[in-house]
């Protein structure tokens, strides 16, 4: 039995770190570091959780039949992640990405549309592995496969965690935790980033439709979280329908790639430990902040001791047992 089953993106790529800001069209950017990266939403969450000592099973898209993609698979296995469900597909180039980072922004170039919107490039998830986990984590972009994971988890009574699910989607209705990123808001609900009333209305819509914990992240802006209005009040949980806020932890950002993946991993770890919503969300914020201070962040996630020290030096309450 694993602590966490993750299904989603498993990618191979590089991070190009720039000396200055990302250039305008026809401009020039000086590359100061080229870093091999093992990435993807599910990969990032899995690496963070494995670093914290959780037993993680990872499934997702095919692994490319190339030396860099095979190195990704070897790297994940070396971190104690169960990758037995990942398939190296003969002749397949793999899911590759290039991330250009200037510290303040990150720009991703990849082949995710080919992965998600042509022919399926993954094997069916294992229902047996899903049922054997304590918590199930699924990326939102795999269509019917995402919903298969979500429905199987709910039928088995397993807590389901996802990210960037639309407010009116079946995935959001099924999830016990939905983390909504600023990038997703910019893409799907742009008014929520510029109009406070629109943001409040959207958060209220999520709380109306989603039964579990909803979290809005927004970079340097205060984070919002709350429980769905239909939730049953529980000790340590936010009151159903109420909005709670936490300020982010300011850090000197080296690279923000993987911050959202690590945040989701932090939420899952708090669930495994049975922490309150406030402790769980604050812990996840600390994890994401630390990820931003190094590159590639999720490849080098912090230890629990480093998260504890980070919280302590900022005067933040520590979760029980951390």
VEXDREN-2710 file (C-alpha; in Angstrom, 1 decimal):
% VEXDREN-2710
k/r/px/py/pz
1/UNK/0.0/0.0/0.0
2/UNK/1.4/3.4/-0.9
3/UNK/0.7/6.7/0.9
4/UNK/0.0/8.6/-2.4
5/UNK/-0.9/7.6/-5.9
6/UNK/-0.1/10.3/-8.5
7/UNK/-1.2/10.2/-12.1
8/UNK/-0.2/12.9/-14.6
9/UNK/2.6/14.5/-16.5
10/UNK/6.1/13.0/-16.4
11/UNK/8.4/15.2/-18.5
12/UNK/12.0/15.6/-19.3
13/UNK/13.7/18.9/-20.1
14/UNK/16.0/21.7/-19.3
15/UNK/15.8/25.1/-17.5
16/UNK/17.5/28.0/-19.2
17/UNK/18.2/30.6/-16.5
18/UNK/18.6/34.2/-17.8
19/UNK/20.7/36.9/-16.3
20/UNK/18.1/39.6/-16.9
21/UNK/14.4/39.8/-17.8
22/UNK/12.9/37.7/-20.6
23/UNK/13.6/39.6/-23.8
24/UNK/11.0/41.3/-26.0
25/UNK/10.4/39.8/-29.5
26/UNK/13.6/40.0/-31.6
27/UNK/15.6/40.7/-28.4
28/UNK/18.4/38.9/-26.7
29/UNK/18.7/37.1/-23.4
30/UNK/21.9/36.0/-21.8
31/UNK/21.8/32.4/-20.5
32/UNK/23.7/32.0/-17.2
33/UNK/22.8/28.3/-16.5
34/UNK/21.4/25.3/-18.4
35/UNK/20.0/22.8/-16.0
36/UNK/18.7/19.3/-16.6
37/UNK/15.1/19.0/-15.3
38/UNK/12.7/16.2/-14.5
39/UNK/9.3/17.8/-14.4
40/UNK/5.6/17.7/-14.9
41/UNK/2.8/18.3/-12.4
42/UNK/2.6/14.8/-11.1
43/UNK/6.4/14.4/-11.1
44/UNK/6.9/17.6/-9.0
45/UNK/4.3/16.6/-6.4
46/UNK/5.7/13.0/-6.2
47/UNK/9.3/14.2/-5.7
48/UNK/8.3/16.6/-2.9
49/UNK/6.3/13.9/-1.1
50/UNK/9.1/11.3/-1.5
51/UNK/11.5/13.7/0.0
52/UNK/9.3/13.9/3.0
53/UNK/9.3/10.2/3.4
54/UNK/5.9/9.3/1.8
55/UNK/5.6/6.1/-0.2
56/UNK/4.6/7.3/-3.7
57/UNK/3.3/5.5/-6.7
58/UNK/3.6/7.4/-10.0
59/UNK/1.8/6.7/-13.3
60/UNK/1.3/8.9/-16.3
61/UNK/2.3/9.5/-19.9
62/UNK/4.7/7.2/-21.7
63/UNK/8.4/7.7/-21.1
64/UNK/10.4/8.5/-24.2
65/UNK/12.8/6.0/-25.7
66/UNK/15.7/8.4/-25.4
67/UNK/18.7/8.7/-23.0
68/UNK/17.4/11.9/-21.4
69/UNK/13.9/10.4/-20.8
70/UNK/15.4/7.2/-19.4
71/UNK/17.5/9.4/-17.1
72/UNK/14.2/10.9/-15.8
73/UNK/12.9/7.4/-15.1
74/UNK/16.1/6.4/-13.3
75/UNK/16.1/9.6/-11.3
76/UNK/12.6/9.1/-10.1
77/UNK/13.4/5.5/-9.1
78/UNK/16.5/6.7/-7.2
79/UNK/14.2/8.9/-5.1
80/UNK/12.2/5.9/-3.9
81/UNK/9.2/6.5/-6.2
82/UNK/7.4/3.4/-7.4
83/UNK/7.6/3.9/-11.2
84/UNK/6.6/0.3/-12.2
85/UNK/3.5/1.6/-13.9
86/UNK/5.5/4.0/-16.2
87/UNK/6.1/2.6/-19.7
88/UNK/9.1/3.3/-21.9
89/UNK/7.5/3.3/-25.3
90/UNK/9.8/2.0/-28.1
91/UNK/10.5/4.8/-30.7
92/UNK/8.6/7.4/-28.6
93/UNK/10.4/10.8/-28.2
94/UNK/8.9/11.5/-24.8
95/UNK/7.3/14.6/-23.3
96/UNK/10.0/17.3/-23.4
97/UNK/10.0/20.9/-22.3
98/UNK/12.2/23.9/-22.2
99/UNK/11.7/26.4/-19.4
100/UNK/13.1/29.9/-19.7
101/UNK/13.3/31.5/-16.3
102/UNK/14.4/35.0/-15.3
103/UNK/13.5/34.7/-11.7
104/UNK/10.3/36.7/-11.8
105/UNK/8.8/34.8/-14.7
106/UNK/9.0/31.4/-16.3
107/UNK/8.1/30.6/-19.9
108/UNK/7.4/27.0/-20.9
109/UNK/8.0/25.5/-24.4
110/UNK/6.9/22.0/-24.8
111/UNK/4.7/19.5/-26.7
112/UNK/1.8/19.1/-24.3
113/UNK/-0.8/19.8/-26.9
114/UNK/0.5/16.9/-28.9
115/UNK/0.4/14.8/-25.7
116/UNK/-3.1/15.7/-24.7
117/UNK/-5.1/16.5/-27.8
118/UNK/-4.0/13.9/-30.4
119/UNK/-3.8/10.2/-29.8
120/UNK/-3.4/9.0/-26.2
121/UNK/0.2/8.6/-25.2
122/UNK/-0.2/6.8/-21.9
123/UNK/-1.4/3.5/-20.6
124/UNK/-4.7/3.2/-18.6
125/UNK/-4.2/3.9/-14.9
126/UNK/-4.2/1.0/-12.5
127/UNK/-7.4/0.8/-10.5
128/UNK/-5.6/-1.6/-8.1
129/UNK/-2.9/1.0/-7.4
130/UNK/-5.5/3.7/-6.9
131/UNK/-7.5/1.7/-4.4
132/UNK/-4.3/0.7/-2.5
133/UNK/-3.3/4.4/-1.8
134/UNK/-4.2/6.5/1.2
135/UNK/-4.5/9.7/-1.0
136/UNK/-5.0/10.0/-4.7
137/UNK/-3.5/12.9/-6.7
138/UNK/-4.5/13.5/-10.4
139/UNK/-3.5/16.1/-13.0
140/UNK/-6.6/17.8/-14.6
141/UNK/-5.7/17.7/-18.3
142/UNK/-6.0/14.0/-19.2
143/UNK/-9.7/14.1/-20.1
144/UNK/-11.5/10.8/-19.5
145/UNK/-8.4/9.3/-17.9
146/UNK/-8.4/12.0/-15.3
147/UNK/-12.0/11.3/-14.6
148/UNK/-11.4/7.6/-14.4
149/UNK/-8.8/8.2/-11.7
150/UNK/-11.1/10.6/-9.8
151/UNK/-14.2/8.3/-10.0
152/UNK/-12.1/5.2/-9.0
153/UNK/-10.7/7.1/-6.0
154/UNK/-14.1/8.3/-4.9
155/UNK/-15.7/4.8/-5.3
156/UNK/-12.9/3.4/-3.1
157/UNK/-13.4/6.2/-0.5
158/UNK/-9.9/7.7/-1.1
159/UNK/-9.3/11.4/-0.7
160/UNK/-8.8/13.0/-4.1
161/UNK/-6.5/16.0/-4.7
162/UNK/-6.2/17.9/-7.9
163/UNK/-5.3/21.3/-9.3
164/UNK/-6.7/23.9/-11.8
165/UNK/-10.1/22.1/-12.2
166/UNK/-12.8/24.4/-13.6
167/UNK/-15.4/25.4/-11.1
168/UNK/-18.2/23.7/-13.0
169/UNK/-16.3/20.5/-13.8
170/UNK/-17.0/17.0/-12.6
171/UNK/-13.4/16.9/-11.4
172/UNK/-13.9/19.8/-9.0
173/UNK/-17.1/18.2/-7.7
174/UNK/-15.3/15.0/-6.9
175/UNK/-12.2/16.5/-5.4
176/UNK/-11.5/16.7/-1.7
177/UNK/-8.9/19.4/-2.4
178/UNK/-8.7/21.7/-5.4
179/UNK/-5.7/24.1/-5.7
180/UNK/-6.3/26.9/-8.2
181/UNK/-3.2/28.7/-9.5
182/UNK/-2.8/32.2/-10.7
183/UNK/-1.8/30.9/-14.1
184/UNK/-5.1/29.0/-14.4
185/UNK/-7.0/32.1/-13.4
186/UNK/-5.2/34.2/-16.0
187/UNK/-6.1/31.6/-18.7
188/UNK/-9.7/30.8/-17.7
189/UNK/-11.0/33.6/-15.5
190/UNK/-8.8/36.6/-16.3
191/UNK/-11.2/39.1/-14.6
192/UNK/-10.5/37.4/-11.3
193/UNK/-6.9/38.7/-11.4
194/UNK/-7.8/42.3/-11.9
195/UNK/-11.3/42.8/-10.4
196/UNK/-11.5/42.0/-6.7
197/UNK/-15.3/41.5/-7.0
198/UNK/-14.8/39.0/-9.8
199/UNK/-12.3/37.1/-7.7
200/UNK/-14.6/37.0/-4.7
201/UNK/-17.5/35.8/-6.9
202/UNK/-15.4/33.1/-8.4
203/UNK/-14.1/31.9/-5.1
204/UNK/-17.7/31.8/-3.8
205/UNK/-18.7/29.8/-6.9
206/UNK/-16.0/27.2/-6.1
207/UNK/-17.2/27.0/-2.5
208/UNK/-20.8/26.5/-3.8
209/UNK/-19.8/23.7/-6.2
210/UNK/-16.9/21.9/-4.5
211/UNK/-17.4/19.9/-1.4
212/UNK/-13.8/20.0/-0.1
213/UNK/-11.0/22.4/0.4
214/UNK/-10.5/25.1/-2.2
215/UNK/-7.3/27.1/-2.4
216/UNK/-6.6/30.1/-4.6
217/UNK/-2.8/30.8/-4.9
218/UNK/-1.7/34.1/-6.4
219/UNK/2.1/34.5/-6.2
220/UNK/2.9/37.4/-3.9
221/UNK/-0.8/38.2/-3.1
222/UNK/-2.6/36.7/-0.1
223/UNK/-3.7/33.1/-0.5
224/UNK/-7.4/32.3/-0.1
225/UNK/-8.7/29.0/1.2
226/UNK/-12.0/27.6/2.4
227/UNK/-14.3/24.6/2.6
228/UNK/-17.3/24.1/0.3
229/UNK/-20.6/25.2/1.7
230/UNK/-21.9/21.7/1.6
231/UNK/-19.1/20.4/3.8
232/UNK/-19.8/19.1/7.3
233/UNK/-18.0/21.2/9.9
234/UNK/-15.0/19.4/11.4
235/UNK/-12.5/20.3/14.1
236/UNK/-9.4/21.9/12.5
237/UNK/-11.2/22.7/9.2
238/UNK/-12.3/26.0/7.9
239/UNK/-15.9/26.7/8.5
240/UNK/-18.0/25.6/5.5
241/UNK/-18.5/28.5/3.1
242/UNK/-16.0/30.8/4.9
243/UNK/-13.0/32.4/3.2
244/UNK/-9.7/32.4/5.1
245/UNK/-6.5/34.2/4.1
246/UNK/-2.8/33.6/4.5
247/UNK/0.0/35.9/3.4
248/UNK/2.7/34.3/1.2
249/UNK/6.3/34.0/2.4
250/UNK/8.5/36.5/0.7
251/UNK/11.7/34.9/-0.7
252/UNK/14.4/35.8/-3.2
253/UNK/13.2/33.9/-6.2
254/UNK/15.7/31.9/-8.3
255/UNK/13.2/30.0/-10.3
256/UNK/9.4/29.6/-9.8
257/UNK/9.1/26.5/-12.0
258/UNK/7.4/23.7/-9.9
259/UNK/6.1/26.0/-7.2
260/UNK/2.5/24.9/-7.8
261/UNK/3.4/21.2/-8.0
262/UNK/5.3/21.4/-4.7
263/UNK/2.4/23.4/-3.1
264/UNK/0.1/20.5/-4.0
265/UNK/2.6/18.1/-2.6
266/UNK/2.6/20.1/0.7
267/UNK/-1.2/20.0/0.9
268/UNK/-1.1/16.2/0.5
269/UNK/1.5/15.8/3.1
270/UNK/-0.6/17.8/5.6
271/UNK/-3.5/15.5/4.8
272/UNK/-1.4/12.5/5.5
273/UNK/-0.4/13.9/8.8
274/UNK/-4.0/14.9/9.8
275/UNK/-3.1/18.6/10.3
276/UNK/-5.7/21.4/10.4
277/UNK/-6.5/23.3/7.2
278/UNK/-4.5/26.3/8.4
279/UNK/-1.4/24.3/9.3
280/UNK/-1.6/22.3/6.0
281/UNK/-2.0/25.4/3.8
282/UNK/0.8/27.3/5.6
283/UNK/3.1/24.3/5.4
284/UNK/2.4/24.1/1.6
285/UNK/3.1/27.8/1.3
286/UNK/6.5/27.2/3.0
287/UNK/7.3/24.3/0.7
288/UNK/6.5/26.3/-2.4
289/UNK/8.5/29.3/-1.2
290/UNK/11.6/27.1/-0.6
291/UNK/11.2/25.5/-4.1
292/UNK/11.5/29.0/-5.6
293/UNK/14.9/29.6/-3.9
294/UNK/16.7/26.9/-6.0
295/UNK/16.7/25.5/-9.5
296/UNK/15.4/23.0/-10.6
297/UNK/13.3/23.3/-7.5
298/UNK/11.3/20.1/-7.5
299/UNK/14.4/18.1/-8.4
300/UNK/16.0/19.5/-5.2
301/UNK/13.0/19.7/-2.8
302/UNK/13.6/20.8/0.9
303/UNK/13.7/18.3/3.7
304/UNK/11.1/18.4/6.5
305/UNK/13.8/19.9/8.8
306/UNK/14.4/22.7/6.3
307/UNK/10.7/23.5/6.1
308/UNK/10.5/23.4/9.9
309/UNK/13.4/25.9/10.2
310/UNK/11.9/28.1/7.5
311/UNK/8.6/28.4/9.4
312/UNK/10.4/28.8/12.7
313/UNK/12.6/31.6/11.5
314/UNK/9.6/33.5/10.3
315/UNK/7.7/33.1/13.5
316/UNK/5.0/30.9/12.0
317/UNK/3.2/28.3/14.0
318/UNK/4.6/24.8/13.5
319/UNK/2.2/21.9/12.6
320/UNK/2.0/19.2/15.3
321/UNK/5.0/16.9/15.1
322/UNK/7.0/18.8/12.6
END
